[in-house]
Amino acid sequence: MQEKKLPSIILSADKAEIELTEEANLTATAVYSVGGNSLLEPENITYTSSDESIATVTQNGVVTAIKEGTVIISAAGYHTEKTAK
């Protein structure tokens, strides 16, 4: 049996606009090189914000707007990373 490799991660949104103090939920899906995909469990993904003074993100993918601005949210796991703006 061929081992599945993870060449990419797809986020549930590539871009989102949220109002101050609103939240948006991101999910990450694995796309395998030998076909198929599956939702990744939060414990297998690390979410980060490029500027936590603008928006924060929890390890469950919940993004909260703190102030106006643009921020990049990244999801990384299995040596692969995807970003949303």
Secondary structure, 3 states (H helix, E strand, C coil): CCCCCCCEEEECCCCCCCCCCCEEECCEEEECCCCCEEECCHHHCEEEECCCCCEEECCCCEEEECCCCCCCEEEEECCEEEEEC
